[in-house]
Every structure is written in structure tokens, then in C-alpha cells.
């Protein structure tokens, strides 16, 4: 085996970096044919690829979650560098429960006249946290509505006060009659509760 030149060593180091990168990177031709793909991109795309043969084309691989990518990238005269930035994708495979699905943020860039670069960032943890937060908010809203308690929320910076219907009714104030302020809330409270 011969010695590597500086350029070959740098190229090998660059390829090692690309394959080990924590984000998914896909280099594709203008028609979507995949030329280079790293492990992170493969891990994110695999759940939505129905047939392994579809992994040879970026548009085919993501067709179930981003069916418009091919048409977007192939619009005549479109010279913009960023075709898609930060599009959220739920990479839920067939038969997979939503709470176990991977989630990614997709950015797709045109590389001059030399093809496309897709960047897939794993946002699964963030997406699952958002789903849990929405589920918790829905449970809280259900409990408040069921108990006819209502609630209020004060923004300390702006002083804006949001009062939910049942709470306003408990204070003898019909909802929506006037904007709520902290002063108005205190006026509506019984003297002994202030």
C-alpha cells in the first residue's frame, strides 16, 4: 500500500467526519439521486422508506412525509439556495405508534448547478416533549372544565391577565365583558380573600 498524500488524508478525514456527524447529511443530484449519505440520515429516513430500493433517491425516500420535495426542487428557474428550511417531519413507519416515531427537521439546499444538500436534524426528544406538554395541557383543561373551576394566568412582564370562563363566573364577572387586569382581579375578589 502506498502512502497517502496530504490531499488524500484530508479527504479521508472529511469523509470520516461526514459519516460520524450528529446530523443527517445527504448529497443528491438535481433529480434526487443520492450520491452521498451518512449514517445519521440513514437512521432517520429508514422508518419511512417502504422499499430499500427507494433509498437511492432522496425524493422517493421521503415521499410519504414530504411528497412535494421533488416538485419544489425541480421548479424551472428556481435559483434560491434554500428550498426548504427547518421543515418538521414525523418519521413514523407503518404500524409504529406515534409516541415512538422519530422526528426530524429538514433543510434542503441547492448547491449552485451542482445538485442538492439535505440536512436532517434529529428533533425527536423535542417533539416528544411537545406532545407530552400538549397532552398535559389537554388533561388539565379537561379537569378544569369538568370541575368548573377555571383558571387564570398572569404575565408578570406585561401585566396581561388571561382569565378562563369558569373562573370569571366564580367571581361574578361574565367572561369577555372587559379586559382583565390584576387590579380588576383584586376588585372582583371578596374582601377577605384579598
Residue pairs with C-beta under 8 A, 6 or more apart in sequence:
4 12
18 25
18 36
18 38
19 38
19 39
20 38
20 39
21 38
21 40
22 40
22 122
23 40
23 119
23 120
23 121
23 122
24 37
24 38
24 40
24 41
24 42
24 43
24 44
24 45
24 104
24 118
24 119
24 120
24 121
24 122
25 36
25 37
25 38
25 40
25 41
25 117
25 118
25 119
25 120
26 34
26 36
26 37
26 38
26 41
26 58
26 116
26 117
26 118
26 120
27 34
27 35
27 36
27 37
27 115
27 116
27 117
28 34
28 35
28 57
28 58
28 115
28 116
28 117
28 118
29 35
29 115
29 116
30 73
30 74
30 115
30 116
31 57
31 74
32 57
32 58
32 59
32 60
32 69
32 70
32 73
32 116
33 56
33 57
33 58
34 55
34 56
34 57
34 58
34 61
35 115
37 55
40 120
40 122
41 118
41 120
42 55
43 102
44 91
44 102
44 104
44 120
44 122
45 55
45 61
45 62
45 91
45 120
46 55
46 93
47 91
47 92
47 93
47 96
47 101
47 102
48 61
48 62
48 64
48 65
48 91
48 92
48 93
49 55
49 61
50 64
50 94
54 60
54 61
54 63
55 61
58 69
58 116
58 118
59 69
59 70
59 73
62 69
62 89
62 106
63 69
63 70
65 89
65 90
65 91
66 84
66 87
66 89
66 106
69 83
69 84
69 108
72 78
72 83
72 84
72 108
73 83
73 108
73 110
73 116
78 110
79 110
80 110
81 109
81 110
82 107
82 108
82 109
82 110
83 108
83 109
83 110
83 116
84 106
84 107
84 108
85 107
86 105
86 106
86 107
87 105
87 106
87 107
88 103
88 104
88 105
88 106
88 123
88 127
89 103
89 104
89 105
89 106
89 120
90 98
90 101
90 103
90 127
91 101
91 102
91 103
91 104
92 98
92 101
92 102
93 101
98 131
99 128
99 131
101 124
102 122
102 124
103 122
103 123
103 124
103 126
103 127
103 128
104 120
104 121
104 122
104 123
104 124
105 120
105 121
105 123
106 118
106 119
106 120
107 118
107 119
107 121
108 116
108 117
108 118
108 119
109 116
109 117
109 118
109 119
110 116
111 117
144 150
144 151
144 164
144 166
145 166
148 166
148 169
149 166
149 167
149 170
150 163
150 164
150 165
150 166
150 167
150 168
150 169
150 170
151 164
151 167
152 161
152 162
152 163
152 164
152 167
152 180
152 185
153 161
153 162
154 160
154 161
154 182
155 161
159 181
159 182
161 180
161 181
161 182
161 184
161 185
162 180
163 173
163 175
163 180
163 185
164 175
165 175
168 174
168 175
168 180
169 175
171 185
171 188
171 189
172 188
173 188
178 184
186 194
